[in-house]
Amino acid sequence: MMKKYELPLVLRAGEDIEPVKESVKAILQKHGAQIEAEDVWGTRKLAYEIDNEREGYYLILILEVTPQALEKITSEFRLNSDILRYLFIKIKETQKK
């Protein structure tokens, strides 16, 4: 069963960020995730240095994916050096009255 998640990402900031964004989306779609919304925060200074980077590109995605696919997505994210940080946050379904 598909569940809704919010996925904030901090990507390695560079001159051409589009291929990095597309690779993240390709990983998600490969495992059946459906991206519903995308919120771009752009390049911002990091609170602390991550992987010798002082700035990161912030991207927040709202997506639907099965819990089983999250493990596969997470393992691919770990291998991608352009993804500095990520976090899957489950969105609670609102009950209809």
Sequence and secondary structure as in RCSB ss.txt:
>XXXX:A:sequence
MMKKYELPLVLRAGEDIEPVKESVKAILQKHGAQIEAEDVWGTRKLAYEIDNEREGYYLILILEVTPQALEKITS
EFRLNSDILRYLFIKIKETQKK
>XXXX:A:secstr
  EEEEEEEEEE  S  HHHHHHHHHHHHHTT EEEEEEEEEEEEEEEEETTEEEEEEEEEEEEE HHHHHHHHH
HHHH TTEEEE  EE       
